[in-house]
Amino acid sequence: MNEYEALLRLQNIDIALMRHSRQLKAMPQQKKLAALDSAKKKLAGQLTKIVGQRKDAEIDVADSEAEHAHLLEVQGEVRDKLNSGETGYREISSIEQQLTSLAKKIEKVEFKHGEKMAALERAQKAENNARDLDRKLDEERASLEASFKKDSADIMAEVRKLAAERKQVLADVEPDTLATYDKAAKRFDGLAVERLVGNVPSVCRVKLQPSLFADLKKAGSITECPYCHRMLVTEEVAEQ
């Protein structure tokens, strides 16, 4: 394959690949997958916050239980002292006041403990719900990916075929020519190369002046369009 033939074929392949890429991106599964990924990201942030709240609630409950156990221990020690029979009237009165104070503290701790347990249960429920939703999103993603794979099978087969051919075509294109092509392809959204049909470039369609046309006969089979500055294949001129 001549270099100019390879260049033209390379452009046709790349345009076909671009078209297939747009087809794949436009498939309904892709939009749903993008929305799902956004939901997963948002959920991950919420789950981090919920887990933090659950851990804080667990610490509060543990602290409450520890405080409650400590008060019960102190209460037991005070009662033992009262029941020892080794205390006088004044000490008994003081101990009874301590027991009354301890009973109120224990009652207060037990009341707050109930609130803390309720907060922990809410946090645990919220975390379980979030993890359930995360699993459902993963299941939905797997289903969408399977559906996309099935519906895009023909397109992907053509993409693989074109990609394999592209590798073969590149072997017939010089590195400098390929570098120029890549640069022009980015600039002109894939339409990097045009052919000279008579004295009219096939893309920009600006008729070449006789002097320019004469210059092209000396430029070789691949040059640059003097008007749009795309790569210009002039094989008909080159072969004359």
Buried (B, 14 or more C-beta within 10 A) or exposed (E): EBBBBBBBBBBBBBBBBEEBEEEBEEBEBBEBBEEBEEBBEEBEEEBEEBBEBBEEBBEBBEEBBEBBEEBEEBBEEBBEBBEEEEBEEEEEEBBEEBBEEBEEBBEEBEEBBEEBBEBBEEBBEBBEEBBEBBEEBEEBBEEBEEBBEEBBEEBBEBBEEBEEBBEEBEEBBEEEBBEBBEEBBEEBEBBBBBBBEEBBBBBBEBEBEEEBBEEBEEBEBBBBBBBBEBBBBBBEBBEE
